[in-house]
Amino acid sequence: MLEHVYERVSMARYLSSVVIATDDERIFDEARRFGAQARMTRSDHLSGTDRVAEVASTRPEASLIVNVQGDEPLIDPAAIDAAILPMIADDDDAPMATLSKRIEDPREIADPNVVKVVTSHSGLALYFSRAPIPHVRADAPAAVFFKHIGLYVYRRDFLLAYSGLPVGPLEQAERLEQLRALENGHSIRVVETEYESLGVDTPADLERVSQLFEVSLESIKRNG
């Protein structure tokens, strides 16, 4: 799975290098086996963002850093590029960016494991929540719901300062670290994508993704 993630991330057009950051020697050894750049980090980090920041602190040449989870073997390289593009625009000074996708399955709206996001007219995050947002009153028009795709792009200086920002009550209540930026007055650019996140967190997830890989391979064989 790790190798699939690495290969797909490496296909993104706007990334100059890909580094696997881990505190697990098994993951480090596996990454080195298939030729990936890998860095061992401290084991006391509270979040993946802190781990990425440790690696970024040793890469002064990197003005933007992308954080991709290692459990997304079907990550779309185009989705990564879509999140990066606003950050290299001259008129966008948001310190970080992420992705959202329109919710198609109504069951996801009330699922606390599916994080929802609402944005301003200009595409900046207003709030992230495990609860259904917006709340739609019975006499109000139907709303469109968006879920958050947990891929982040950071400006380097902001990422290095992120772990030092105070943790607020909203982050504590929701257990969502991206709320730390909003609670401290920083903006988050949200880019809509058609990419459907398929993280592998359980054996059932692994089985589903394995079946999708088999279908994809069969399609490649049929099309020559």
Disulfide bonds with the S-S distance in Angstrom:
none
